[in-house]
Amino acid sequence: MTAEPDQNLPHNPPDPPNWRQPFGVILILLLILLWIGFALGIIDWISELNFWLQLPVYIFAGIAWIFPLKPLLTWMNTGKFRS
């Protein structure tokens, strides 16, 4: 005797795995490494600045690396760079 499936519940099978997620994670790690290399390349210039001039540079450097990730994350989830 088998139980009949409940027709009232929606059936959404999981999406099949694709190659975009692992490839996207590798790209994110490479982007972070490039950003770290850029920050290390200008550290001597930043350290010569006054504290109040260093502060916005560090704030910018700490936040700006996130913006290129939005299209990459969109592509990882949808396959398109724009939603």
C-alpha positions, 0 to 999 in steps of 0.5 A: 500500500503506497500513500498518495502524494498530497496534491495541495503541496507545491512540488519544486524539485531542487535545481541540478548542480551546475559549474557556475557556483564552484567557478564563481567561488574561485573567481571571488577568491581571485578578486579578493587576492587581487584587491589585497595585492592592490592594497599592499601596493599602495600601503607605503603611500597611505602610511605617509598620509595624515590619519584623517586622510588615511581614514577615508582611504581605508574605509573605501578600500574596505568597502569597494571590493564588494561592488564587483561581486554583485554581478558575479553573484547574480551570474552564479545564481541565474547565468546572467550578469544582470537581473 
